[in-house]
Each structure stands twice: as structure tokens, then as C-alpha cells.
Amino acid sequence: MSCEHLTGAGTAPPEVTGYCPQCRAMGSEDWVHLRSCLTCGQVGCCDSSPHQHASAHFAQTGHPVIRSVQPGESWRWCYLDEEIG
């Protein structure tokens, strides 16, 4: 891994599992997959979802690394360097 954000990412546990809180708050159940911010633990839906809340969280906060919270997946993604780890 060449990305310093991936190697130095935190380990904040996801706030919730099983749903996107922002989608639920707006009355939507349309998320595809869930991602968790490794800086603060906020969970949001992926870019394949209509509302793309994980990417919106990055745009608002600058927290660079997310991880998949899908069962059986353990990858991480750095928005800044567009690198997976």
C-alpha cells in the first residue's frame, strides 16, 4: 500500500450496521451497500446507491478513508488517493 491515509486510518467502529441512517431519516430504503468512516464511524450508503451518503460524508468532513461493512468484506478505500487497501 502506498497511500499514507490507508496505512494510518483509524479503527472507529461503525455507528450502526444493517442500514444507512441518512436514507432512513429521509424515508428511503434504497441503499445498495454500506460503508463506514474510519475516522468517526459514521455509516453511509455506497456510490451505487441513489443518495451516495458515504461520499457525501467525505465531501463534508474530509475524512479520507472508509471501509466496507458488508458481511465478509474487509477492504478500505481512500477518497483522496483513490486507492483501495
CORNORUR-V126052 format. One record per pair of residues at least 24 apart in sequence whose ideal C-beta (glycine too) atoms are under 10 Angstrom apart, sorted by the first residue. I is the first residue (numbers start at 1). J is the second residue. D is the distance in whole Angstrom. If there is no record, write none. Layout:
i=I j=J d=D
i=I j=J d=D
//
This chain:
i=1 j=76 d=9
i=1 j=78 d=9
i=1 j=81 d=10
i=1 j=83 d=7
i=1 j=84 d=9
i=1 j=85 d=5
i=2 j=81 d=8
i=2 j=83 d=7
i=2 j=85 d=9
i=3 j=64 d=9
i=3 j=65 d=9
i=3 j=76 d=9
i=3 j=77 d=10
i=3 j=78 d=5
i=3 j=80 d=8
i=3 j=81 d=4
i=3 j=82 d=9
i=3 j=83 d=4
i=3 j=84 d=9
i=3 j=85 d=7
i=4 j=64 d=10
i=4 j=78 d=9
i=4 j=80 d=9
i=4 j=81 d=8
i=5 j=38 d=9
i=5 j=39 d=10
i=5 j=63 d=10
i=5 j=64 d=4
i=5 j=65 d=5
i=5 j=76 d=9
i=5 j=77 d=10
i=5 j=78 d=5
i=5 j=79 d=8
i=5 j=80 d=6
i=5 j=81 d=6
i=5 j=83 d=8
i=5 j=85 d=9
i=6 j=38 d=9
i=6 j=64 d=9
i=6 j=65 d=6
i=6 j=67 d=10
i=6 j=75 d=10
i=6 j=76 d=6
i=6 j=77 d=8
i=6 j=78 d=5
i=6 j=80 d=10
i=6 j=81 d=8
i=6 j=83 d=6
i=6 j=84 d=8
i=6 j=85 d=4
i=7 j=65 d=10
i=7 j=76 d=10
i=7 j=78 d=10
i=7 j=85 d=8
i=8 j=38 d=10
i=8 j=64 d=10
i=8 j=65 d=9
i=9 j=37 d=10
i=9 j=38 d=4
i=9 j=39 d=8
i=9 j=63 d=9
i=9 j=64 d=8
i=9 j=65 d=4
i=9 j=66 d=9
i=9 j=67 d=8
i=9 j=76 d=6
i=9 j=77 d=10
i=9 j=78 d=8
i=9 j=85 d=8
i=10 j=37 d=9
i=10 j=38 d=5
i=10 j=39 d=5
i=10 j=40 d=8
i=10 j=41 d=9
i=10 j=63 d=9
i=10 j=65 d=8
i=11 j=38 d=7
i=11 j=39 d=10
i=11 j=41 d=9
i=11 j=67 d=9
i=12 j=36 d=7
i=12 j=37 d=7
i=12 j=38 d=6
i=12 j=39 d=6
i=12 j=40 d=6
i=12 j=41 d=4
i=12 j=42 d=8
i=12 j=63 d=9
i=12 j=67 d=10
i=13 j=38 d=10
i=13 j=41 d=6
i=13 j=69 d=10
i=14 j=38 d=10
i=14 j=41 d=6
i=14 j=42 d=8
i=14 j=43 d=5
i=14 j=67 d=9
i=14 j=69 d=5
i=15 j=40 d=8
i=15 j=41 d=5
i=15 j=42 d=6
i=15 j=43 d=5
i=15 j=44 d=10
i=16 j=41 d=9
i=16 j=42 d=9
i=16 j=43 d=5
i=16 j=69 d=9
i=17 j=43 d=7
i=17 j=69 d=6
i=17 j=70 d=10
i=17 j=71 d=9
i=18 j=43 d=9
i=18 j=69 d=9
i=19 j=43 d=8
i=19 j=45 d=9
i=20 j=44 d=6
i=20 j=45 d=4
i=20 j=46 d=9
i=20 j=49 d=7
i=20 j=51 d=8
i=20 j=53 d=6
i=20 j=54 d=8
i=21 j=45 d=10
i=21 j=53 d=8
i=22 j=51 d=7
i=22 j=52 d=10
i=22 j=53 d=4
i=22 j=54 d=9
i=22 j=56 d=8
i=22 j=57 d=8
i=23 j=49 d=7
i=23 j=50 d=8
i=23 j=51 d=6
i=23 j=53 d=7
i=25 j=53 d=10
i=26 j=51 d=7
i=26 j=53 d=10
i=28 j=53 d=10
i=32 j=70 d=10
i=33 j=68 d=7
i=33 j=69 d=8
i=33 j=70 d=5
i=33 j=73 d=8
i=34 j=66 d=10
i=34 j=67 d=10
i=34 j=68 d=8
i=34 j=69 d=5
i=34 j=70 d=7
i=35 j=65 d=10
i=35 j=66 d=4
i=35 j=67 d=7
i=35 j=68 d=6
i=35 j=69 d=7
i=35 j=70 d=9
i=35 j=73 d=10
i=35 j=76 d=10
i=35 j=77 d=8
i=36 j=65 d=10
i=36 j=66 d=6
i=36 j=67 d=6
i=36 j=68 d=8
i=36 j=69 d=5
i=36 j=76 d=10
i=37 j=61 d=8
i=37 j=63 d=5
i=37 j=64 d=9
i=37 j=65 d=8
i=37 j=66 d=6
i=37 j=67 d=8
i=38 j=63 d=8
i=38 j=64 d=9
i=38 j=65 d=5
i=38 j=66 d=7
i=38 j=67 d=6
i=38 j=76 d=7
i=38 j=77 d=10
i=38 j=78 d=10
i=39 j=63 d=4
i=39 j=64 d=8
i=39 j=65 d=7
i=39 j=66 d=9
i=42 j=66 d=9
i=43 j=69 d=6
i=44 j=69 d=10
i=46 j=70 d=9
i=46 j=77 d=10
i=47 j=77 d=10
i=54 j=79 d=9
i=55 j=79 d=7
//
